[in-house]
Amino acid sequence: MLGLKRLRFVDIGTGLSMMFATAGMLAASALYAAEPVCTTTNGNCTQAGPGCNPQVFADAAARLNGLYAGLHADNCAAPAAAPMAGGPACGSAAGGCAAAGGGGSDPAAIWTLTDLFTDESGQNQLKDNGWKLGGSLAQSFTVNFDSPDNRWNGPVTWTDRSNEYQLNQFWLYAEKATDTSKNDWDFGGRVDGLYGTNARLTTSTGLETFNLNGSGIYGLALPNLYAEVAYKKLKVKMGHFVSPVGYFTVDTSQNFFNTIPYTYQWGEPFTHTGVLATYQVSDELVVSSGAIRGWDNFDSHNPNWGYMGSWAYTFQDKSNLAQVTFLTQEPNFYNQFTQRYYQSLVYTKPINDNLTYVGQSDFGTQADATSTGQRANWYGINQYMYYKTSDKWTWGANFEMWRDEEGYRVQQFLPGAAASGITGNPNGVNNLPGGYMGNFYQATIGPRWYPTGKGNFFVRPNLRFDWFEGNINNTTQNAVSGANNQKPFDNGQKNHQGLFVTDVVLTF
């Protein structure tokens, strides 16, 4: 059965039980607290039926009861396209948030954390003052058909553990988006916190790597921590923020698939620290330009300022073309800073009301990057198709070719391997083995399923196949004992891999 050798059925059952039980407990708790079996009179709990909740839940029940009623209301129509990802609202440069990522529109979310602050008169001070609270909970279980002995899925992330439950992210954010529709000037900002196994893949040197995390596979990350000032059509973001590059973004709930492509994990930055100005030239064109402290870096470990610029244009047929460019100084194999250039181009085309195509190309190069002083080049092409079959189901397919020409970028994440400073590898992490000089391919297919037809809860069962063609140069690229000639998959034994990944996501 596709090389299935030691599938751990106990672990699979336990992991799936934990994943669905947690989601079920969250949903059941909200609905139980909202049941009209317990009413309050002058602050006292009054039995109105069997199973009256304790008083401690009464206030929450009053809020959640209104939300529960919304579960049975008609769907609110979602916008035909999410806000342009090249702008401040999204983490991706694609023409539309990756969460939209499919033909037609996704079901609208019926509640957020902000709604819990609505009082009995229907007023919400947070909303009235432009504030929004929210977050998500993503849990997964990954079946690796090879059941590798070390239980790692090679260079595949976010779901990088084989035959094991993962709490990928528990994400919370607070945001005051700037709005100049009423006044010329406005001020805002945003902070995001992330806990889970995804956090260690998202850290920035000088922030979480020094202050927050140990060596385990779970950790804490702060992908956004910035202030924003707006004047008419100009917005200036200052601080630490998610990179606008590419098609995927850090928050897994905004991506269509639960795994991420090589292009994003190994080719692109996740976060920046600096200043980014965005200007709405017209209804069709948005441009941005800024100064950043390199890739995935927070403090003076990278003392060099670099440039980041982007533009995105929306055509009359609602298709969108967006480009992001970087010119920075980044550490090479020996932690010496050399020039790096990177660009990403994303084209999004709604073919009809239910079918959407997305194409992406990336190219990166760095001077004097490798242990032998060679220039490193990496580039790739991603193709996506999405088809919406109903309000509950949207199917997606992705094919990727990504080349690590000098074997400089792709490496595996292992626990306890975080470096104490910035390195030549992505996200301030020095891991092994690596040195895969060649092409990585992956094909992913699967649905995004909304069981209730509402946007707050969805399931993503995805089937993914990966394979590698090229030379393996673990010896020179990684001075680590035992890393010689290890292949990228099945604990160094194979050049290919098959995964079945299921996650459940709750947004709030």
N, C-alpha and C positions, 0 to 999 in steps of 0.2 A: 504494500500500500504506500507507494511513493516513498519508499525507503523508511517507513515507520519502524523503529526498532525497539525503543523502550518508552513508549508513551506512558506517562505517569497518570493513570486514571484517577487515583486518589487525589493528586494535586489538581487535576483538571476539575473534578467534581467540587473540591473545596473552593477553588478559585472562582468558578462560575457561581457557586452558591453565595460566596461573599459579595461578588459584584452585583448580582441581581437582588440579593437580600438587602444590601445597603440602599439601592435605589428604591426598592419596595418599601423599606422602612421610612425613607424620607417622604415618599408620596403618601403612604398610609397615615403617617403622623399628621401631615397637613390636612388630609381629608377627615381623619377622625376628630381632630381638634375643631374642624368646621362643622361637624354633624350637629343638627339642631336638636340635640337631646339634652343640652345643658344651657339654661338661660340664666341671666343675672338680674337680680333686683336689688337696687341700692348697694351694689357691690357684693351681694351674697349669692352663693351658688344655689340654684333651685333645681330640684329634680324634675325634668320634663320627660323622662323616659329612661329606660335601662342604660346603664353605662355612663352616668353623668361624669364629666371630666372634673378634676380638681380645679379650684379657683385659680391656681397658678396659670392655667391654660385659657382662662376666660377671655382675657384681652386679646390674646393671639387668635382665639377662635372667632371673635368678632371681625377681625381683619380677614382671616382666611376664609370665612364663610362667603364673603363677597367674591373672593378669588375663585372659590369652588364653584360658585354659580356661573362664573365665566367659562368653566370647563365645558358647560353644556350650551353655551351661546354659539352663535354662528361664527365662523372664522372671520377675523378682521383681515382685510386684504393687505398683503405685504406689498411693499413697493416693487415695481418691476425690476429695479436694480438697486442694490445697496449703495450707500455713499461711495464715491470713487475712492479706491484704496490708495491712490497716490496722495490724497489729502490727509488731513490730520485725523480723520475718524477711523482709519483702517491701517493695518500693519503691512499690507501688500500693495505693490505698485500696479496690480492688475486692475482692469476696468470694472470694478465691483468687488466687494469683499469676497474673500474665498468662501465664506459661509454661504453666500448665495449659490455659488458654484454649480448651478444646474439649470436645466431648462425651466422656464417659468419662474415662479417665486416660491420660497419656502413658507411654511405656515408661520403666522405671526405669534410671537411670544405673548402670553396673556397676562403675565405678572413678572415683576422684578422686586428686589429688596426695597426699592424706593416706595412701592405701593404700601408697605407695612406702616409707613409714616402718614398715611391718610387718616385724618380725624373723622369724627362722627358727622361733621358738616360737609364732608367731602373735600376739605382743603388739605393740601399737602405742601408744607413749607419748603421741603427740599425741592420739589418740582417747581414751585413758584419762584424760587431763587436760582433755578438753573442747575441744581445738583442732581446727580444720579448715582445710585449705589447698585451694584450687581455682582455677578460672578458665575461660576460654573463648577461642576463636579464631574470628572471623567475617570472611569474605571475600566480596565481592560483585562482580557485573558487571551494569550497568544498560544496557539498550537503550532509548534515547529515539527514538521513531518520527519525530521532527522533526529529529534530529541538529543541535541548535543550534550555531551557530558558536563560542560561548564555552564550550561543553561543560558548562554548568550546567543542572540540572533545576529552575530557578526556586526557589520556596520549599519544595520537597519535600526532606525529609531522612529517614533517615540517608544513604541512597544518593543523594547530591546531584550526582554527576558522571555525565555522559552518555557512553555507549559507552566506558567506561573501567573498568579493574580498580581496586578499592579494598580495602585492608586496613582494614576498618571498626573492628575492635577486637581487641587482644590484651590480655586482662583477667586479672589475678591478684588474689587476695584471701587474707587470713589472718583467721580469726575465732575468738573464744572466746565462744560464746553463753552467756548466763546461764541457770542451771537451779536452781530452788529446790524441786525435787521431793524432794531428800534433806536439804537444809539451808535454813534460813530466809533466809540471806544468800548472795549470790554476786556475783562480779565478772567482767567480761568486756570485750570491745571488738572492733573490726573496723577493718581498713584495706584499701582497694581501690585499685589502680592500673590505669589504662587508657591504652594507646597505640594510635593509629590516626587515621583521618579523623574519627571520631565525637568525638574528644577536644576539638577546637576548638569544638564545639557544646555542650560540657558544662562549660566552665571557669567558675570563680567569681572575681569581682573580688578582688584582693588575695592570691590563692593562685597558681594556674597562670598567670594573665594577667601577673603581674609576675615570676615566678620561673622558669618552666619553658619557655615556648613562644615561638617566633619568629613569623614571618608566613606560614609554609607551611601546606599543608592537613593535614599530619600533626602530631600533638602529643601531649602527655601530660596526663592529668587525674587527680585524686584525688577521686573522688566520695564516698568514705567515709573518715573518719579520726576515730573517736570511741571513748570509753570508756563502759561501762554498769555500773550497780550495780542489783542486784535484791534486793527484800525481799518474800518471799511472792509475792503477786499483783501487786506494783508493780515496774515497771522504769523507770529514769531514764537516758536517753541524753544524753551531754554531748560536744559537739564539732561535727564537720562530717559531715553525713549526707544521703543521698538523700531527696528529698521524698516523703512518703506520699500525695501528691495524685494523683487520677485513676486511670486504668486501665493506662496504659503506664508503663514504668520505664526508667532509663538503660541498663542492661545489655541489649543487643539480644537476647541468647540467652534472656532471660526473656519476650520478647514473641512473640506468635504470628506477626506479619507482620514483614518486614524493613524496611519504611518505617514512618514514624510519622505520626499524624494531625496536622492543624493545631492541634487542641485541645491536644495535648501540646507540640509544638514552639514554638508561638507564643502559647499561652494560659496555660501553667502554668509554675511554677518547677521546676527540676531538682534543686537542692540547697539546703540551709540550714545555717547555723551557729548553734548555740545549745543550748538544753536542752529535752528532750521527755520528759514522763512518761507512761507507758502503764499502765493498770490493767485487769485482767481482772475485771470485775464479776461475771460468771457465765460458764457454758459458752457462752452465746449472745451476750453483750454485752461489747465492749471499748471503752474510752474513752481519749482522750489529750488532753493540754494542754501547751503549751510556750511559751517565749519565744525568738524568732529575730531575727537581724540581716537581715531582709528576704529578698529573692529572690536566689539565685545570688551571694551576697556572703560573703566570708570575714572581712574585717577592718573597720577603722573608716571605710572609704570610705562606708559607710552607718552613721552614728552612732546611728541610731534603732532601738530595740527594738520588735518587733512581736509579735503574738499568732498562734498556730496551734493549732487544736483539731480533733479528729475523733472519730467514733464509728462502730462497725460492729456490725450485729446479724445473726446467723444464725438463720433460721427452721427449723422442724421438717422442712420439705421440702428442706432444704439450700440454699435460696436465701439470698442475702445482700444487705443494703442498707448502704451506707457513705457517709459524708459527711465532707469536709474543708473547713475554713474558715480564711481568713487575713484579718488586719487589720493592715496594715503601712504604713510611710512609704517611698515609692519615688521615684526621680528622674523628673522629667517631661522634656519636650523640651529644656528649658534647664538640666537637671541640678539643678533645685530640687526638694526633697523635698515631695511631696504625698501625701494619704491614698489608699491602694489597698485595695479589698475584693475578695475572690475566694472562690468556693465551687465544689466539685465533688461531684456525687452519682452513685454507681455502683450499679446493681442487676444481680445475677447470678442466673440461674434455670436450674438443670438441668431440662430438659423430660423427658428420659428418660436411660437409661444412655449413649446415644450423641450426644444433641443438647443443646446449651447455648446460651442467649440471654444477651447482656449489653447493657444500655442505660446510657448516660452522658449527663449534662447538665452544662455548665459555664457560669459567669457571672462576669465580672470588670468592675470599673469603677474609674477613677482620676480624681480631681479635678484641674482645671487641667493637663491632661496635654499637650495639643497645642501647636503653635507659636502658635496664636491664642487659647490659654487655655481651650479647650473641655474638657469632661469626656469622657474616652474610655471607650467600652463595647465589650466583646467577649464573645461567647457562642456556644455551639454544642451540637449533639446528635450523638452517635455511636451507631450500632446495629451489633451484631455477632451473627453466627450461626456456630456451629461444629458440624460433624458428623463423628464418628469412624466410618470405614468398615472399618478393620482395625487390627491392632496396629502397622502401618507407616504408615498414612495417616489424617490428619485434615484435613478441608477447612474453610476459613473464608471468610467474606464480611463486609465492613465498608462501611457507607455513612455519610458524614459531611456535615453542613452546619455551617459555621463562619463567623460574621459578625464582621468587623472594621469596626465602624460608622464610626469616624472615620479609618480608614486609619492607625492608630497602631502596630499590633503587627506585622503581617506584613512582613518584609523578607528580602532574599536574602543568603546568606552568601558572601562573596567573599574570596579570600586577601589577606592584608595589610591588612585593614580593621579589625582589632581596636583598640579604643580603649584609651588608657592609663589609663582610670578607668571608674567605673560610669557608665552612660548610661541614657537612657530606653528603651532597647531590651533585649530579653531576653538574659540570659547575658552581660552586660557587653560586648556587641558592637554597634558602630555600623556598619551596612551599608546598601547601596543596591542598587537603587531600592526604594521602598516607596510608601506613600500609597494603598493599595488599599482604597477605601471601598466595601465591599459584601460579597457572600457568596462564600466558597470552598466548592466541593463536591468530594468525591472518593469513588470507589468502588474497592475493592480486593477481589480474589478470588484464592485459591490454596491449595495444600496445604502441610502440614508433613509431610515424608516422612522416615521413619527406614529407610534401606536395609537395615540389619542387624537391625531390630526392637529395637535397644537404644537407651537414652537418651543415649549419649555423642556421637552423630553424627546430624545431620539436614540436610536440604536444603529451602529455601523458594523455589520458583519462583512469583512473584506477578505478577499483571497489575493495573495501576493506571491509572485515568483521573481527571484533574483538570480543573476548569473554574472560571472566575471570572465573576461577574455584578455589575456596579457601576460606580462612577466611579473614575478614576485621577487622583490628585492628587500626582504626584511633585514638582511644582515647589515647593509650600509646605512639604511634609513633609520634603523632603530638599534642602538647599542645595548641590547637587552639579551641576557642569556636565555636560550630556549626559544627565541622568536624567529629562528632561521627557517625560511621557506614555508611558513604557515599560510595556508590558503584562507580566504576571507570568511568561509562558512563552516559550520559543523565542527567547531573547536579546532580549526586549522586543517580539516581533512578534505574539504570539498570546495569547488568553484561555483556551486549552485545551491539554492535553498528554496523551500516552499513553506509558506505561512498561511494559517487561517486565523485572523485577528477579529475579535468581537469586543466592542466597548459600548458602554451605556453612558449617556451624557445628560446631565440635568443642568439647565441654565436658570438663573434667577436674578 
